[in-house]
Amino acid sequence: MEKFEFVIGENLYQKIKNLDQSKNVSKTIREILIKMIPFITKKHIIEKRRKKDYPIVNAAKRIRVFLPEKLYNHLKVIHDNLNTFSMATIVREILEEYFVSKEKYGMDQFEKIIKETENEIEEMRRDKARVRKVGVDIPLDFAKHNKYLLYLDKNFYLTEFQFL
C-alpha cells in the first residue's frame, strides 16, 4: 500500500464521513476509488491533456489514504498524462463524480453504469489486442532497394500500399 496525503473541502469531507459511519474516512475513500477504477481509466483514455490548472480548494481537512500500489501508480500516470496540478486534483474530481452520480442515478443504477463503463474499457482492450501485426514486416534489404508509397488514413492506419 502506498501512502497518499491530500486536502479536501468541508462539504466533500462530510459527504465521505456520512457515507459509512462505521468506517474511517481513509478506508471509505480507498473503497470509493477502487470502485471508480473504470471511471478513472475512462478519464485517462478520453480526456484531452489539460492546460496547467491550479484549482482552488477550500482545504478544511487533511486526508491520509493508503492506496493499493497499482491504483496509486495508475493515478500517477493519469496525473502526468493529463497535466493536472496534482494527483489530488484527480482524486477530488473522482470523489465528486461519485457523489454527484450516486445522487443523480441512485446507487443501483450507478452500479450498472460503473459495470457498463468497465465493460466498455474491456472492449477497448480487446479491440486493441486484435489490432496486432499479422505476417512479416518488409525485409530490410528489400526496403533498401525498392521504393514504395504508403497511404494512411486520419488515424494513421495503412489503407493502401504501392510499389513505385
N, C-alpha and C positions, 0 to 999 in steps of 0.2 A: 504494500500500500504506500502511496505517495502522499505526503502532507501538502495540502494546498490551503493557503490563507487568503481571504479577500474580505471586502466590506460590502454590506448591503444596507438599504434604507429600512426604516422602521416598518413601513407598510408591508414590504416583502417579508421581513422577518416575522411579523405577526401572522401572515398567511402560512408560512412554513411551520411556525410553532403551533398553530391551531390545527394543522393537518392531522397530526397524531400526537396527542399529549403524552402518550406512554414512551415515546422515543425522544432522544435528544435531537436538537436541530441538525447537527452534523450528520447523523445517521439518516435522517429524513431527506436531507439534500442529496446524499450519496444515492439513496434509493430512487429519487426523482431523476437524477442524471442517468443512472443505469437504465431506467425505464425509457428515458428520452433519447437513448442512443440512436434510434432510427432518424429522429428529427435532427440531431447533431450531425449525423452523416449526410443527410439530405441538404442541410445548410451548407456543408462543406462542398458538396457536389454542385449545387445550383447557384449559390450566391456568388456574385462578382466580387473581385478584390475591391476593398474599400479605400477611400482616401483616408489618410490618418485622421482618426477622430479622437477626441478627448471628451467622453461623455461625462456629464455632471452627475455625481452620485451623492445623494444626501446621506452620507455614511453615518449610520447610527450604531451598527453592530459589526464587530469583527468576528468573522466565522473561520473556524479551522475544520477542514474536512479531510478525511483520509480516503483517497480515491484509488481504485484498482489501477495498477501501473498502465495497463492497456488503454483505459479511458483517459487517464492523465496525459499519456503521450498523444492520443487522438486529439485532445483539446489543444495541446501544444502545436500540433501540425496545422489545425484549423486556424489558430491564432496567427501563425506565421503566414499561411496562405491567404487569409482574408485581410491581413494587415490591420488587425484590431489593436487597440491601445494595450490591452492585456487579456490574459485568459479569463480574468474575472468578468470582463465585458460579455464574453460569450456565455459564461455560466449564468450571469444575471439575466441575459436575454432568454436563455433556455428555461430558467425558473419562471420568468414572467409568462413565457409562452405556455408553460404547463398550466399555470393558474388561470390564464385567460381562456385556454381551450377547454379546461375542465369545467369552468363556469358556463361557457358558451354551449358546449355539446352535452354536458353531463358525463359522469365517469364511464358509464357503459359504452356510450357512443365514442368517447375519446379513446378508450381501449381499442375499439375497432379501427379507428383512424391510425393509431400507432401501429397496429398489426398490418394494415394496408400499406403504410409507409415502409415498414420492414420488408414486406413482400416486393414492393416497388424497387427498393435498394437491391434486394437479392436478384431480381430480374435483370437489373442493370449489370450486376456482377456476372450473371450467366451470359448475357449478351456480349459483355467484354471478353469473356473466356472463349466464346465462339469465334470471335474475330482474331484468329490466330493465323500465323503464316502456314500456308499449305504448300507443299512442294519444296523445291530447292531454289535458292537465290541464283541470280545470274552469275556464272563463274567469273572471277576477277580477270582472267586472261581474255575471256570473250569480251568483257566490258571495255578493255583497253583498246581493242582493235575494231570494234563496231560502234556506230553511233545510233542512238535511238531517242525517241521522243515520248515523254510521259505526259498524259493528260490526267489532271487531278480535279476533283470537284471542290466545292467550297469548304468541305471538311477534310480536304487533303487525302481523300480516298482515290486510289488509282482507278480510273474509268476506262482508259484506253492506252495501249502500248503499241508504238510503231517503230519499225526499223527504218533508218534513213539510208 
